[in-house]
Amino acid sequence: MPMLDVHIPADALSPEAEKALLSRLTDILIGWEGFDPADPAMRAVSWAFVHRPAAVFVAGALADAPRYKVVATVPEGQLDERRRAGVVADVTEAVLDAEEGAWPRDKGRVWVFPTEIPDGYWGGNGRVTRLADILRRVTDPDMARTLATERIAASRADRA
């Protein structure tokens, strides 16, 4: 159930490449959360917001090549250290692939911020949705609360 804020400078990618990138980023996030990227229920609640900076500056000067920022927001407990690293690596590669060789392949031009929203602060559909509620939709409903509790505890321990 990721929410993506993808900052893509105007004219950095072709419309086709951008559309393919947004689909690929959705697949990456759903997969690293531990769900099936082909699941229509997961895809329906995975949104991407595209932001178009008019310009990007590096050290006060106009950037010489496109710079990208991807903020991947998920409910707490979905991304442990290994999964966060996977998200960063895969998103970076996906963005550079989308350029289709138009710019030098430089990982330093892509910044990725995997962000977890604390349990009880994820809202949608007019109500607060907890990780256990989300997991009930995609896993054994009887195990959802236990799994959510384990994932959240592990996430908090990882940050401590």
N, C-alpha and C positions, 0 to 999 in steps of 0.2 A: 504494500500500500504506500508506495513512495510518492512524494511530491517533489518535483524538480523545478528549480529556477535555473535556467540556462541562459547565460549572457553570451550572445553571439553578435559580434560587430556586424553592422550593415555590410552587405556584399561580400562577406568573408567566405560564404558557402553558396553553392547553387541551391535553388529551391528544392530540387530533388535530393541532393545530398543532405540538406538540413532535415527534410522529412524523414529520410532513412536514419539519420543520426538520432533524432528524437525517439524513434521506435527502438533503435538499438539501446539507447540509454535506459529506456523503460525496461527492456528485457534484462539488462545488466542489473539494475536495482532490484527487480522482482527476484531474479535468480539469487543474488547475494543475500536477500532476506530469507531465502530458503523455500521459496514458492516456485510454482511452475509458471514461467513467463507466458505460456500459451493459454493459461486459465483465463477465460473471458471475464470472470468475476473480479480477478485481481487487476486485469488490464483496465476495467471500467472505473476503478477507483485510483488509478495511477495517472496523475496529471502532470503535464509539463508546461511551465510558463516561460515563454521566450522573451527575453529582455534585449533590446537593441541599443547598446550604447552608441551615441553619435560619434564618439571618439574614445580612444583608450590612450592614456599617457603613461610613460615609464620614466620615472625620475624627472617629471616635469616636461618631457618632450613627447611629441606624438609618436606612438609605437610604430616601428618599421615593418611589423607583420601583425596579423590578428592575434589578440589575446582573448582567452576564454575563461569564464568562471562558471562552475557548475556547483550549485548547492543542492545536495540530495538530502531531503528531509524524510525521516522514517520514525515510527513510534519507538520509544525506548525499549531496548532488549533485542532489537533486530540486527544490530551490527556489533559484533565483538571486534577485537583488534585485528584478527585475521580477515574478517569480512570487510572491515573498513579499508584495509590495505588492498584487498581485491577490488573494491569499488574504485578506489583512486587509480589503480593501475589500469583497469579495464576501461573506465571512462576516459582517461587520458588517451589511450590507444584509439578508442572509438572517435574521439574528436579529431585527432591527427589523421586518421583514415578518411574522415569525411572531407578533409581538404583536398583529397585526390591528387596530392603532389603539387598543389599550387604554391606552397610555401615550404621552406626547409623544415624537415621533421624535427621539431624542437619541443621536448616535453616541458621545458621551462615556460612555454607560452600557455599552458593549461593548468589552472588551479581548480582543485576539487575539494569541497567541504562537506563530508558526510556528517550529518547532524541528526541527533536523536532528540525527539520531543519527550519530556518526562511523562511517564504513565499518568493518565488522568488529565493531560493537557492537550490531547489530540481531539479536535472537534470536527464534526462533519454531520451533515444531515440533521442539523439542529440539536445535536446532543454530543456529549463527551463520549468518546469511544476508547476503551482501554485495550491493551494488547490482548488480553484474554478474549474479548469480544471479536477481535479480528481473527485470532487463531481458531475460534469456533467455526468460522466460515470455511476454513481451508484444512482443518485437521480433525481428529477425533474430538468431538465436543466434550466428552468426559475427561479428556487429558488437557484441554486447552488452558484451564486455570493453572494446573501444575506446570505446564510448559512455559506459560507466561511468567509465572513466579520465578522459575529457574533462569529464564533468559534475562529478566530484569535484574535479579540478584547478581548474575554474572557480569552484566553490563556495568552495574554500580561498582562491583569489586574491581573491574578492569580500569575504571576511571579513578579509583581511590589510590 
